[in-house]
C-alpha cells in the first residue's frame, strides 16, 4: 500500500511516463501481474487434467499429487506474488478481491468436478462436494503461506503431506467396495 509509482519505476529502471503508458495506476499493475500468474497456474492445471475423464477413478484421484505439485510449486516459485495476494490482495479493491476469488473458485470447481466423477463411479459418497473442495483449497493456501513466509524449502515434503492429508480425508468418503483399492494410495 505504501509503494509509490516512482518506487516501481525506479526498480523497473523506467520512467513514470512509461508506467502510465501501460498502466492506469498501481492497482492496474497488480491486476495484470495476478492475471498472468493465475493464467500460468490455470494452464498447468488444464494440462495435467487433460483426458482425466478417460482415466480410471483411482487414476483420477492420483492426480491430486500432481495438482499439489503445480499449485504449491507456482505459489512458492513466485513468493513476491504469493505474499502480495496474502498480505495485500484482499481489501485492495472489489475488482482485485473478485479476481482472487475467481481464481480460488476455479481451482475448487476443478476439485469438486473430480469429486463428482468419483461419486458417479461409485468410489466416493460426499454430501457436499463444494465444501470438501474448499477444504482442499484452504489446505493448499495455508501450506503455501507457511512455505513462503518461513522461506521453507521443503516443497516435496509439503506436496507429500498435502497429498496424504487429502487422500486420508477422502478415505472417509470412500464407499465400502473400494476401501481396499484406495488403501495403497494412502
Secondary structure, DSSP 8 states (H G I E B T S, - for coil): ----HHHHHHHHT--HHHHHHH-SSHHHHHHHHHHHHHHHHHHHHHHHHTTGGGS-HHHHHHHHHHHHHHHHHHHHHTHHHHHHIIIIITTS-HHHHHHHHHHHHHHHHHHHHHHHHHHHTTSB--S-HHHHHHHHHHHHHHHHHHHHHTT---HHHHHHHHHHHHHHHHHTTB-GGGHHHHHTT-
